[in-house]
Amino acid sequence: MYDPKPIDTSDVELEGEILDLGELIAKNTHDVWAVGRINDGWSYGEKRDDEKKLHPCLVPYEELSDAEKEYDRNTSMETLKLIIKLGYKISK
């Protein structure tokens, strides 16, 4: 049985431009996912239908529900926190 053990990043605080970067990464994550789906023959549908390859999230990031955006944000923010936790520096 799979027992995920992500690195604990609860002690890392993201601030300012790094939060803005996280939002850009979240949007890009959604766009990369959408391109993959579209390339695999999926298109927009009000309800998900795996057989017909329809998905309600094949819309621009800005049109996603807050709950759907949160999924991408969590991925991007946790990735940024991990980078910082491991001692890397993010600079512009």
FILO-57416 format. One record per residue (C-alpha): x, y negated, z. Coordinates in steps of 0.25 Angstrom, whole numbers, padded with zeros to 4 digits, always signed. Example, Ala and Ser with C-alpha at 12.3 -4.5 7.8 and 13.67 -1.06 7.14 Angstrom:
<selos>
+0049+0018+0031+0055+0004+0029
</selos>
This chain:
<selos>
+0000+0000+0000+0005-0014-0004+0008-0023+0008+0012-0037+0003+0022-0044+0012+0024-0058+0006+0034-0067+0013+0028-0076+0024+0029-0090+0019+0019-0096+0029+0030-0104+0035+0033-0112+0022+0025-0125+0020+0024-0130+0006+0023-0145+0004+0022-0156-0006+0027-0153-0020+0028-0139-0017+0013-0138-0014+0011-0145-0028+0021-0135-0034+0013-0123-0028+0000-0129-0034+0007-0129-0048+0012-0115-0046-0002-0111-0042-0008-0117-0055+0003-0111-0064+0001-0097-0057-0014-0098-0061-0010-0102-0075+0000-0090-0077-0010-0081-0072-0020-0086-0081-0011-0085-0093-0008-0071-0090-0023-0068-0089-0026-0075-0102-0015-0068-0109-0021-0055-0104-0034-0058-0111-0041-0064-0099-0051-0076-0100-0059-0084-0091-0072-0078-0085-0081-0083-0074-0079-0069-0067-0067-0060-0067-0069-0048-0076-0056-0040-0078-0062-0031-0089-0066-0044-0098-0053-0051-0093-0061-0063-0087-0056-0071-0075-0062-0083-0068-0048-0089-0065-0044-0091-0079-0046-0106-0078-0036-0118-0075-0030-0117-0061-0038-0130-0058-0051-0123-0060-0048-0111-0051-0056-0111-0038-0048-0115-0025-0047-0100-0021-0041-0096-0035-0031-0108-0034-0027-0103-0020-0023-0090-0025-0013-0096-0035-0009-0107-0024-0006-0096-0014+0003-0089-0024+0011-0102-0027+0012-0107-0013+0017-0094-0007+0027-0093-0019+0032-0107-0015+0033-0104+0000+0040-0091-0003+0051-0099-0012+0053-0109+0000+0053-0098+0010+0064-0090+0003+0072-0103+0004+0071-0108-0011+0069-0123-0013+0059-0129-0023+0063-0142-0029+0058-0150-0040
</selos>
